[in-house]
């Protein structure tokens, strides 16, 4: 019965429940409307520069009505300043809405700004500048309203003040000082004057912190002037003490723009400390006093005439080297022509000049001192023999002897089972290369055509590497520049913003143009090498005995590779300066490593042509260097494990290379290496104390090991942040050490340096000195934050177009060109000296 009753009255209960719910909704709606009808809305006519003290609750809303006259020829700023005086206002914020003709600005007070890890910073004092809508008439009266409301039932006391900003418009070359904070950003208007197409906006402060942001925005509403939205539009960059942005008229249709300065809530973006706070959800943090005093000045940038002067200056400098080279070539050609005429008229020569002196080669080390050697090889005999047209009596030799010698060159690879005579044994490389005193003829026994092809591979390989390396680099830096132009984020690239002259889509054209010297002088060096190569090939074609058997063997493949590397360095350095930062610094240094490595190989090849490294081995080693450079840039900063591994590998590589050079490659790295080391130590150091067999090589290698072990220890102890420059310093130190050793040993062996080579050495040393001075000026550094890097920025120093780093580009390209000429000409004094009289060191 009970069940039946429930089923019978079920529909009635459902209808009753629905009716009850509808009645409740009707009551709630009625109460809401009744409450809304009781809410008081008060509108007041307000005036500028008057402070209004009032209280707002959820039951009342206040509207302040303002009006002011706007002139088309004069722009005045209007600023809203609000203070909340009640305690505990964070839980019941007040909403301020400013309604203008073409814009609406709303903000709450206290203003909550977020930092890293969603930290919240409340600001009870807020100041905002109103966006100025454009006016079409000469003068116009505009109205705007400030609505004040809250949802809190408790009364909240506040102060409101509307004031005019008389200095809202910036004037050219006039500095203006102001104060800003995170809740009180500032922005000003600048109008391009007639005749000015480019301007540079500079903002400076004597205070490093708090960190701030300078932004350039178009004249439109709304203006993004808070820390959480300033990056939404326009160009911007963080700053500590200085910021500078170059602005072009073509980017702003209204011929004017806003300069916006915002102080950030935290200093981490500028490299400042990030204080540790308990990370509790929704906890408000007192940021303290973050006001910052700054000054802004807008100056006209350079015009098109300065661009033309800068380009002509750059071209003029390097074209003068082409002219100078042409004049030197003409003088040299005239001197050679006179010399040939003298050879064709021997009757005009003295008997002493036509004599045929012969000098027996004596090692400068057999008598233990340079003085003894000087007494054996008198300078007069050497000078006379070099100047003699008889060329040590070579002209009397028959071509058959030359041909016979060239046949013996293939004997350098015979096996031990092929020995028949003592001469065969003496020709074997194991015997020749372990002689105590070596001459160039001992290490120039291989077929010249084979060696020439071997060294030409250096040129073709580096040309191929350059193409495959440069194409993606160009694509990447174009993407970088596009990202900078589209996003407006000036922190992506580390320019010298005080001397960064844009051209088209490029932000710093001057830094790119100054790399032209590497390309032009690299091409000039290739032309010089080509001329020498042609002259040498013609001499070989006519079986010139001097070309066949005198002087340092002429192999030009490495010189071609060096010239190509210099050109590629200019191209890749220009690519790096399109948008310089730590991720693409490798572009600027990769071919520096190659240039240093090729110079060392060329120095070694001069007197070791048969045993120099192949192109494949050399470039594989250089690839390993670049690989470690990338690892160091990405993982090396503060990573002690990386530095330990790198230092150990550096020392091991130094020891292996030392062994390779000392034994001229006649050793094996196998399982018996430790046994042989122990045996050598026992026989040469314990059983009998004997000095090294190759003293000169030992001196060089000991010095090299000291330098490299010291550099490894420095890197391990200091762990420098700029690993790429540290690695480059290792390469340059080893190159300079080897070059100094080569020059000293050359002079110690009784050889001389000709006038042209000496001029190149002195000129290059002076230019390198000035170049390094400008290099260490440090106009920017990607080891720091972009804001900290801008503290090093400086104004242009040459033609108002080039800065210190551009001068470094000019001078370093000239110095590298001079260094290449030194390597090319330093052994020209041996062109008439038989190779078995030229010592190996």
C-alpha positions in Angstrom: 0.0 0.0 0.0 2.8 2.4 0.9 4.6 1.7 -2.4 1.4 2.3 -4.4 0.8 5.6 -2.6 4.3 6.9 -3.5 3.8 6.0 -7.1 0.4 7.6 -7.1 1.6 10.9 -5.6 5.1 11.0 -7.3 4.2 13.4 -10.1 2.6 15.8 -7.7 5.8 15.9 -5.6 8.0 16.6 -8.6 5.7 19.5 -9.7 5.8 20.9 -6.1 9.7 20.8 -6.1 9.9 22.6 -9.4 7.6 25.3 -8.2 9.6 25.8 -5.1 12.9 26.2 -7.1 11.2 28.7 -9.4 10.0 30.7 -6.4 13.5 30.9 -4.9 15.0 32.1 -8.2 12.3 34.8 -8.4 13.1 35.9 -4.9 16.9 36.1 -5.6 16.3 38.1 -8.8 14.0 40.5 -7.0 16.5 41.0 -4.3 19.3 41.7 -6.8 17.3 44.2 -8.7 16.3 45.8 -5.4 19.9 46.0 -4.3 20.9 47.4 -7.7 18.3 50.0 -7.4 19.7 51.0 -4.1 23.3 51.4 -5.4 24.2 55.1 -5.7 26.0 56.5 -8.7 27.5 59.9 -8.3 28.9 62.0 -11.2 31.1 64.9 -10.3 32.6 67.6 -12.5 36.3 67.5 -11.8 39.2 69.8 -12.5 42.9 69.3 -13.2 45.6 69.5 -10.6 43.0 69.0 -7.7 43.4 66.1 -5.3 40.1 64.3 -4.6 39.8 62.3 -1.4 36.9 59.9 -1.3 35.6 56.6 -0.2 34.1 53.9 -2.3 32.0 50.8 -1.4 30.0 48.2 -3.3 26.9 50.4 -2.7 28.2 53.5 -4.4 30.1 54.4 -7.6 31.7 57.7 -8.4 32.3 59.1 -11.8 34.6 62.1 -12.3 34.0 64.1 -15.5 36.9 66.1 -17.0 37.2 68.2 -20.1 40.2 69.9 -21.7 41.1 71.6 -25.0 43.3 69.7 -27.4 45.3 71.5 -30.0 46.6 69.7 -33.2 49.8 71.7 -33.1 50.5 71.1 -29.4 50.5 67.8 -27.5 49.9 67.8 -23.8 50.0 64.7 -21.7 47.4 63.8 -19.1 48.4 61.8 -16.1 46.2 59.9 -13.6 47.6 59.4 -10.1 45.9 57.2 -7.5 46.7 56.3 -3.9 44.8 53.8 -1.7 44.9 54.9 1.9 43.0 52.1 3.6 44.6 49.1 5.3 44.0 45.7 3.9 43.1 47.0 0.4 44.7 44.0 -1.2 41.6 42.0 -0.4 39.2 44.6 -1.7 40.9 46.4 -4.7 39.4 49.4 -6.3 38.8 49.4 -10.1 39.6 52.6 -12.0 38.2 52.9 -15.5 39.2 55.9 -17.7 36.9 56.4 -20.6 38.1 58.5 -23.4 36.9 59.4 -26.9 38.8 56.6 -28.6 40.4 54.7 -25.8 39.7 53.0 -22.5 42.2 52.5 -19.7 41.4 50.3 -16.7 43.5 49.3 -13.7 43.0 48.1 -10.2 44.6 49.6 -7.1 46.5 48.1 -5.4 48.1 47.1 -8.7 49.3 43.5 -8.7 52.4 42.8 -10.9 53.9 39.4 -11.3 57.5 38.4 -11.4 59.3 35.1 -11.8 57.7 32.0 -10.4 54.4 33.9 -10.3 55.5 36.0 -7.4 53.0 38.8 -6.7 54.0 42.4 -5.9 51.3 44.9 -4.8 51.6 48.6 -5.4 49.2 51.0 -3.6 50.5 54.1 -5.4 49.7 54.1 -9.2 50.4 56.7 -11.9 49.5 56.3 -15.5 49.7 58.5 -18.5 46.6 58.7 -20.7 46.9 57.9 -24.4 46.2 61.0 -26.5 43.7 60.4 -29.3 44.4 62.3 -32.5 42.4 65.4 -33.3 41.4 66.4 -36.8 40.5 70.1 -36.1 42.9 72.8 -35.1 41.4 72.9 -31.6 38.9 70.5 -29.9 37.4 70.1 -26.5 37.6 66.5 -25.4 35.8 64.9 -22.4 36.9 61.9 -20.5 35.5 60.1 -17.4 37.1 58.3 -14.5 34.9 55.6 -13.0 35.7 54.4 -9.5 34.1 51.2 -8.1 34.6 48.2 -5.9 32.8 45.0 -4.9 33.9 45.3 -1.3 31.2 46.1 1.2 33.7 47.9 3.4 34.6 51.5 2.6 38.0 52.0 1.0 39.6 55.4 1.1 41.5 56.7 -1.9 43.0 59.8 -3.5 42.7 60.8 -7.1 44.5 63.5 -9.0 44.5 64.4 -12.7 47.3 66.6 -13.9 48.8 67.9 -17.1 52.3 66.8 -18.3 53.7 70.0 -19.8 57.0 68.2 -21.0 55.2 65.4 -22.7 56.8 66.1 -26.1 60.6 65.6 -26.4 62.7 68.0 -28.3 65.7 67.2 -30.4 69.0 67.2 -28.5 67.4 68.4 -25.2 67.8 66.1 -22.2 64.8 65.5 -20.0 64.9 63.9 -16.5 62.1 62.0 -14.9 61.4 59.3 -12.3 59.6 56.0 -12.9 58.7 52.9 -10.9 56.9 49.6 -11.8 53.5 51.1 -10.9 54.3 54.5 -12.4 55.7 54.1 -15.9 56.4 57.1 -18.1 56.2 57.7 -21.8 56.8 60.7 -24.0 56.1 61.7 -27.6 58.7 62.6 -30.2 57.9 64.1 -33.6 60.5 63.8 -36.4 61.6 67.4 -37.4 61.9 68.2 -41.1 65.1 66.9 -42.6 65.6 64.1 -40.0 64.9 60.6 -41.2 66.7 58.7 -38.5 67.0 59.5 -34.8 68.7 57.7 -31.9 66.9 57.6 -28.5 69.2 57.4 -25.5 68.0 56.7 -22.0 70.6 57.0 -19.2 70.6 56.6 -15.4 73.2 56.8 -12.7 71.5 53.9 -11.0 72.3 50.4 -12.1 69.2 48.9 -10.4 66.3 48.6 -10.5 66.2 47.0 -13.9 64.1 48.9 -16.5 62.8 48.6 -20.0 62.9 51.2 -22.8 60.4 50.8 -25.6 59.6 52.6 -28.8 55.9 52.4 -29.8 53.8 53.9 -32.6 51.3 56.6 -31.8 48.2 54.5 -31.1 46.1 53.4 -28.2 46.5 51.6 -26.0 50.1 52.3 -24.9 51.7 49.2 -23.4 53.5 50.6 -20.4 53.5 47.9 -17.7 56.1 45.2 -17.0 53.7 42.5 -18.1 52.8 44.0 -21.5 55.6 46.3 -22.6 56.9 43.7 -25.0 53.7 43.3 -26.9 54.4 45.9 -29.5 57.2 48.1 -30.9 61.0 47.8 -30.2 62.3 47.4 -26.7 65.4 46.6 -24.7 66.2 46.1 -21.0 68.6 48.5 -19.4 70.6 49.1 -16.2 72.5 52.4 -16.8 72.1 53.0 -20.5 69.9 52.1 -23.5 69.8 53.3 -27.1 67.6 52.5 -30.0 67.9 53.9 -33.5 64.6 54.8 -35.0 63.8 55.4 -38.7 61.0 57.7 -39.9 59.9 55.1 -42.5 58.8 52.7 -39.8 56.3 55.2 -38.3 53.6 56.5 -40.7 52.6 59.3 -38.3 56.2 60.6 -38.3 56.2 60.4 -34.5 56.5 57.7 -31.8 56.3 57.2 -28.1 59.3 56.6 -25.9 58.1 54.3 -23.1 60.2 53.6 -19.9 59.0 50.9 -17.6 60.7 49.7 -14.4 60.6 46.0 -13.9 59.4 44.3 -10.7 62.6 42.2 -10.5 66.2 42.6 -11.5 67.0 39.1 -12.8 66.6 40.1 -16.5 69.4 42.7 -16.0 71.8 40.3 -14.2 70.8 41.4 -10.8 70.2 39.2 -7.8 66.9 37.4 -7.4 66.1 37.4 -3.7 64.7 34.1 -2.4 61.2 34.2 -1.1 59.0 31.4 0.3 57.0 30.3 -2.7 53.6 30.2 -1.1 50.5 30.4 -3.3 48.9 33.8 -3.6 51.4 35.4 -1.1 51.9 39.1 -1.7 55.5 40.3 -1.5 56.6 43.8 -0.6 59.0 45.0 -3.4 60.3 48.0 -1.5 61.3 51.2 -3.1 61.9 50.6 -6.8 61.9 54.2 -8.1 64.5 55.1 -10.6 65.7 58.5 -11.9 66.5 58.5 -15.6 67.0 61.0 -18.4 66.2 60.8 -22.1 67.5 62.6 -25.1 66.7 62.1 -28.8 69.4 63.1 -31.3 69.5 63.0 -35.1 71.4 60.0 -36.4 73.7 60.2 -39.4 72.4 61.0 -42.9 73.0 59.3 -46.2 76.2 61.3 -46.9 77.9 59.7 -43.9 76.9 56.2 -45.2 78.6 57.1 -48.5 81.7 58.4 -46.9 82.0 55.4 -44.7 81.7 53.0 -47.7 84.2 55.1 -49.7 86.6 55.2 -46.7 86.4 51.4 -46.3 87.0 50.7 -50.0 89.7 53.3 -50.3 91.8 51.7 -47.5 91.8 48.3 -49.0 92.1 49.4 -52.6 95.2 51.2 -51.7 96.8 47.8 -50.8 96.0 46.7 -54.4 97.7 49.8 -55.7 100.7 49.4 -53.5 101.0 45.7 -54.5 100.9 46.7 -58.1 103.6 49.3 -57.7 105.8 46.8 -55.8 105.2 44.2 -58.5 106.3 46.7 -61.1 109.5 47.6 -59.3 110.3 43.9 -58.7 109.6 43.1 -62.4 112.0 45.9 -63.4 114.7 44.7 -61.0 114.4 41.1 -62.4 114.5 42.5 -65.9 117.8 44.3 -65.1 119.2 41.2 -63.5 118.4 39.1 -66.6 120.1 41.7 -68.7 123.2 41.4 -66.5 123.2 37.6 -66.9 123.1 37.9 -70.6 126.1 40.3 -70.5 128.7 38.6 -68.3 131.5 40.7 -69.9 130.3 43.7 -67.8 130.7 41.6 -64.6 133.9 41.5 -62.5 135.9 38.2 -62.3 134.9 37.9 -58.7 131.2 37.9 -59.6 131.7 35.2 -62.3 133.7 32.9 -60.0 132.2 29.7 -58.7 132.8 29.4 -55.0 131.7 26.3 -53.2 130.7 26.0 -49.6 130.7 22.8 -47.7 127.6 22.6 -45.5 128.5 22.5 -41.8 125.9 22.1 -39.1 125.8 25.1 -36.8 125.5 22.6 -33.9 128.6 20.4 -34.6 130.9 22.9 -32.8 128.5 23.7 -30.0 128.2 27.4 -30.5 127.0 30.0 -33.0 130.3 31.7 -33.0 132.1 28.6 -34.1 129.6 28.2 -36.9 130.1 31.8 -37.9 133.8 31.2 -38.3 133.3 28.1 -40.5 130.5 29.6 -42.7 131.8 33.2 -43.2 129.2 35.7 -44.0 131.2 36.9 -46.9 131.3 33.5 -48.5 127.6 33.0 -48.1 126.8 36.4 -49.5 129.1 36.0 -52.4 127.8 32.6 -53.2 124.2 33.8 -53.1 124.9 36.7 -55.3 126.9 34.6 -57.7 125.2 33.9 -61.0 127.0 30.6 -61.1 124.6 29.4 -58.3 127.2 27.2 -56.6 128.2 25.7 -59.9 124.8 24.3 -60.6 124.7 25.6 -64.1 127.5 23.1 -65.0 125.5 20.2 -64.0 123.8 18.2 -66.7 120.0 17.7 -66.8 120.7 14.0 -66.6 121.9 14.4 -63.0 118.7 16.1 -62.1 116.6 13.5 -63.8 118.6 10.8 -61.9 117.9 12.6 -58.6 114.2 12.8 -59.3 114.1 9.1 -59.9 115.6 8.5 -56.5 112.8 10.5 -54.9 110.5 7.5 -55.2 112.9 5.5 -52.9 111.6 7.1 -49.8 109.0 4.4 -49.4 111.1 1.3 -50.0 111.0 -1.6 -47.5 113.8 -3.1 -45.5 113.9 -6.3 -47.6 114.8 -4.2 -50.7 118.2 -3.0 -49.3 121.1 -3.8 -51.7 123.6 -1.1 -51.1 124.6 1.4 -48.5 123.0 4.1 -50.7 119.7 2.3 -50.6 119.8 2.1 -46.9 120.6 5.8 -46.6 117.6 6.7 -48.7 115.1 4.9 -46.4 113.0 7.3 -44.4 113.7 5.5 -41.2 117.4 6.2 -41.6 117.1 9.7 -43.2 114.6 11.1 -40.7 116.5 10.0 -37.6 119.8 11.6 -38.6 121.0 14.0 -36.0 121.3 16.9 -38.5 118.8 17.1 -41.3 118.7 19.2 -44.4 115.7 20.1 -46.4 116.9 17.8 -49.2 116.4 14.9 -46.7 112.7 15.8 -46.3 112.0 16.8 -49.9 112.5 13.4 -51.6 109.0 12.7 -52.7 107.7 13.3 -56.2 106.9 17.0 -56.6 103.8 16.3 -58.6 102.4 14.0 -55.9 103.2 16.6 -53.2 101.7 19.4 -55.2 98.4 17.5 -55.6 98.5 16.6 -51.9 98.7 20.2 -50.9 96.2 21.4 -53.4 93.6 19.3 -51.6 93.9 21.8 -48.7 92.5 24.5 -51.0 89.7 22.5 -52.5 88.7 21.1 -49.1 88.5 24.5 -47.4 86.6 25.9 -50.4 84.1 23.1 -50.1 83.9 23.4 -46.3 83.4 27.2 -46.7 80.5 26.8 -49.0 78.7 24.1 -46.9 79.4 26.1 -43.8 78.5 29.6 -45.0 75.1 28.8 -46.7 73.3 27.6 -43.5 75.0 30.4 -41.6 73.6 33.0 -43.9 70.2 31.5 -43.7 70.3 31.4 -39.9 71.5 35.0 -39.4 68.8 36.2 -41.9 66.3 34.4 -39.7 67.8 36.1 -36.6 67.5 39.5 -38.2 63.9 38.8 -39.2 63.0 37.8 -35.7 64.5 41.0 -34.3 62.7 43.1 -36.8 59.3 41.3 -36.3 59.4 41.0 -32.5 61.2 44.2 -31.8 63.2 42.4 -29.1 66.5 44.3 -29.1 67.9 42.0 -26.4 68.5 39.2 -28.9 71.5 40.8 -30.5 74.5 42.3 -28.7 75.2 45.4 -30.8 77.1 48.6 -29.8 73.8 50.4 -29.8 75.5 53.8 -29.6 77.1 53.2 -32.9 74.7 50.8 -34.8 73.7 52.3 -38.1 70.9 50.5 -39.8 70.6 50.0 -43.6 67.5 48.2 -45.0 66.7 45.3 -42.7 70.2 45.3 -41.2 70.5 46.8 -37.7 74.3 47.4 -37.7 75.5 47.9 -41.2 78.8 49.5 -40.2 79.9 46.3 -38.3 79.2 44.3 -41.4 80.9 46.7 -43.8 84.1 46.8 -41.8 84.6 43.1 -42.5 85.1 43.9 -46.2 88.9 44.0 -45.6 89.2 40.3 -44.9 87.5 39.5 -48.2 89.5 42.0 -50.3 92.9 41.4 -48.7 92.3 37.6 -48.8 91.6 37.9 -52.6 94.7 40.1 -53.0 96.8 37.5 -51.2 95.4 34.8 -53.5 96.4 36.9 -56.5 99.9 37.3 -55.1 100.2 33.6 -54.6 98.9 32.9 -58.0 101.5 35.1 -59.5 104.3 33.3 -57.7 102.8 30.0 -58.6 102.7 30.9 -62.3 106.3 32.1 -62.2 107.5 29.0 -60.4 105.6 26.7 -62.9 107.2 28.5 -65.8 110.6 28.0 -64.2 109.9 24.3 -63.8 108.7 24.0 -67.4 112.0 25.4 -68.6 114.0 23.1 -66.2 115.4 26.0 -64.2 117.9 24.4 -61.8 117.2 27.0 -59.1 113.5 26.1 -59.1 114.3 22.3 -59.2 116.9 22.0 -56.5 117.3 25.3 -54.7 115.5 27.0 -51.9 112.5 25.9 -49.8 110.3 23.6 -52.0 107.5 25.7 -53.5 104.1 24.2 -52.6 101.3 26.8 -52.9 98.3 24.7 -51.8 98.4 25.8 -48.2 98.8 29.5 -49.3 95.7 29.2 -51.4 93.9 27.7 -48.4 95.1 30.5 -46.1 93.8 33.2 -48.5 90.5 31.4 -48.9 90.2 31.1 -45.1 90.8 34.8 -44.7 88.0 35.6 -47.1 85.7 33.1 -45.4 86.6 34.7 -42.0 85.4 38.1 -43.4 82.1 36.6 -44.7 81.4 34.7 -41.5 82.4 37.6 -39.3 79.9 39.7 -41.2 77.3 37.1 -40.7 78.0 37.0 -37.0 77.7 40.8 -36.7 74.2 40.7 -38.4 73.1 39.6 -34.9 76.0 39.0 -32.5 75.2 36.7 -29.6 76.6 33.7 -27.8 74.8 31.1 -29.9 76.4 32.2 -33.2 79.8 33.4 -31.9 81.2 30.2 -33.4 80.6 31.8 -36.8 83.2 34.4 -36.0 85.8 32.1 -34.6 85.7 28.9 -36.7 87.8 30.1 -39.5 90.1 31.9 -37.0 91.0 28.4 -35.7 91.5 27.3 -39.3 93.8 30.3 -40.1 95.9 29.6 -37.0 96.1 25.9 -37.8 97.0 26.5 -41.5 99.7 29.0 -40.5 101.3 26.4 -38.2 101.1 23.8 -40.9 102.7 26.1 -43.4 105.6 26.9 -41.1 106.1 23.2 -40.6 105.7 22.4 -44.2 108.5 24.8 -45.3 111.3 22.5 -44.0 109.3 19.2 -43.7 107.4 19.0 -47.0 107.5 15.2 -47.1 106.0 14.6 -43.6 103.5 17.4 -43.2 100.0 16.4 -42.3 97.5 15.6 -45.1 94.5 17.8 -45.6 92.1 15.2 -44.3 94.0 14.8 -41.0 94.5 18.5 -40.6 90.8 19.4 -41.2 89.7 16.5 -39.0 91.7 17.9 -36.1 90.4 21.4 -36.7 86.9 20.0 -36.8 87.6 18.5 -33.3 88.7 21.9 -32.1 85.5 23.5 -33.4 83.5 20.7 -31.8 85.0 21.4 -28.4 84.5 25.1 -29.0 80.7 24.4 -29.3 80.7 22.2 -26.3 82.5 24.8 -24.3 80.1 27.6 -25.3 77.1 25.5 -24.5 78.2 23.5 -21.4 81.5 25.1 -20.3 80.2 27.9 -18.2 80.8 26.9 -14.6 80.9 23.2 -15.4 84.0 21.8 -13.7 83.6 18.3 -15.2 83.9 19.8 -18.7 87.0 21.7 -17.8 88.6 18.7 -16.2 87.9 16.6 -19.3 89.1 19.3 -21.7 92.3 20.0 -19.7 93.2 16.3 -19.7 92.6 16.0 -23.4 94.6 19.2 -24.0 97.6 17.9 -22.1 97.4 14.5 -23.8 97.1 16.1 -27.3 100.1 18.2 -26.5 102.2 15.2 -25.4 101.2 13.2 -28.5 102.0 16.0 -30.9 105.3 16.6 -29.1 106.3 13.0 -29.6 105.2 13.1 -33.3 107.3 16.2 -34.0 110.3 15.0 -32.0 110.6 11.7 -33.8 109.5 13.0 -37.2 106.6 10.6 -37.2 108.9 7.5 -36.7 107.1 6.1 -33.7 104.1 3.9 -33.0 101.2 4.2 -30.6 100.5 0.6 -29.7 100.4 -1.7 -26.8 104.2 -1.6 -26.4 104.4 2.2 -26.0 104.7 2.0 -22.2 107.4 -0.6 -22.4 109.4 1.5 -24.8 109.0 4.7 -22.7 110.3 2.9 -19.6 113.2 1.5 -21.6 114.2 4.9 -22.9 114.0 6.5 -19.4 116.1 3.6 -18.1 118.8 3.8 -20.8 119.0 7.6 -21.2 118.3 8.8 -17.7 119.2 6.0 -15.2 121.8 3.8 -16.8 123.7 6.7 -18.4 122.7 10.4 -18.3 122.7 11.5 -21.9 121.2 14.7 -23.4 118.5 14.7 -26.1 119.6 13.7 -29.6 117.7 16.6 -31.2 118.4 19.5 -29.0 116.6 22.2 -31.1 113.4 20.2 -31.4 113.6 19.4 -27.7 113.9 23.1 -26.8 110.9 24.0 -28.9 108.8 21.2 -27.5 109.7 21.9 -23.9 108.7 25.5 -24.3 105.5 24.4 -26.1 104.6 22.0 -23.3 105.2 24.7 -20.7 102.9 27.1 -22.5 100.2 24.6 -23.1 100.3 23.1 -19.6 100.1 26.6 -18.2 97.1 27.4 -20.4 95.4 24.2 -19.3 96.1 25.0 -15.6 94.7 28.5 -16.1 91.5 27.2 -17.7 91.1 24.6 -15.0 91.5 27.1 -12.2 89.8 30.2 -13.6 87.2 28.4 -15.9 86.7 31.5 -18.1 83.2 32.1 -19.4 84.4 32.9 -23.0 85.6 29.5 -23.9 85.8 30.2 -27.6 88.2 33.1 -27.0 90.2 30.9 -24.6 90.5 28.2 -27.2 91.6 30.8 -29.8 94.2 32.1 -27.4 95.7 28.6 -27.2 96.0 28.4 -31.0 97.5 31.9 -31.2 100.0 31.2 -28.4 101.3 28.1 -30.1 101.5 29.8 -33.5 103.5 32.7 -32.1 105.8 30.3 -30.2 106.5 28.3 -33.3 107.0 31.4 -35.4 109.4 32.9 -32.9 111.3 29.6 -32.8 111.5 29.5 -36.6 112.9 33.1 -36.8 115.5 32.5 -34.1 116.6 29.2 -35.7 116.7 30.8 -39.1 119.1 33.5 -37.9 121.1 31.1 -35.8 121.6 28.9 -38.9 123.3 31.8 -40.7 120.4 32.6 -42.9 119.1 36.2 -43.3 115.8 37.9 -43.7 115.5 40.0 -46.8 114.4 43.6 -46.8 110.8 42.9 -48.0 110.3 40.2 -45.4 111.7 42.4 -42.7 109.4 45.3 -43.7 106.4 42.9 -43.6 107.4 41.6 -40.1 107.8 45.1 -38.6 104.7 46.5 -40.3 102.6 43.5 -39.2 103.9 43.7 -35.6 103.0 47.3 -35.3 99.5 46.8 -36.8 98.8 43.8 -34.6 99.7 46.0 -31.6 97.2 48.7 -32.5 94.6 46.1 -33.5 94.7 44.4 -30.2 94.4 47.7 -28.4 91.0 48.3 -30.2 90.0 44.7 -29.7 90.3 44.9 -25.9 88.1 48.0 -25.7 85.1 45.6 -25.3 82.1 47.5 -26.6 79.8 44.6 -25.9 80.0 41.1 -24.4 77.5 38.3 -24.6 79.0 36.8 -21.4 76.7 39.2 -19.5 73.0 40.0 -19.9 72.0 42.4 -22.7 71.4 45.2 -20.3 74.9 44.8 -18.7 76.5 44.5 -22.1 75.1 47.9 -23.1 77.0 49.5 -20.2 80.1 49.0 -22.4 78.6 50.7 -25.5 80.5 53.7 -26.9 80.0 56.3 -29.5 81.5 56.1 -33.0 85.1 57.3 -33.3 85.8 57.5 -37.1 83.6 59.5 -39.5 80.7 59.2 -37.0 80.2 55.8 -38.6 82.8 53.3 -37.3 83.4 52.3 -33.7 86.3 50.7 -32.0 85.4 47.2 -33.1 85.2 48.3 -36.7 88.7 49.6 -36.4 89.7 46.2 -35.0 88.2 44.7 -38.2 90.2 47.1 -40.4 93.5 46.6 -38.5 93.2 42.8 -37.9 92.5 42.2 -41.6 95.6 44.2 -42.5 97.6 42.4 -39.9 96.5 39.0 -41.1 97.4 39.9 -44.6 100.8 41.1 -43.5 101.3 37.9 -41.5 100.5 35.8 -44.6 103.1 37.9 -46.6 105.7 37.2 -43.9 105.1 33.5 -44.3 105.3 33.9 -48.1 108.5 35.9 -48.2 110.5 35.0 -45.1 112.6 32.3 -46.9 113.2 34.2 -50.2 116.8 34.5 -49.2 117.2 30.8 -49.8 116.0 30.8 -53.4 119.6 30.3 -54.7 120.8 28.0 -51.9 121.0 24.3 -52.6 118.6 22.3 -50.4 121.3 20.1 -48.9 122.7 23.3 -47.4 119.4 24.4 -45.8 119.0 23.0 -42.3 115.8 21.6 -40.9 114.6 22.9 -37.5 
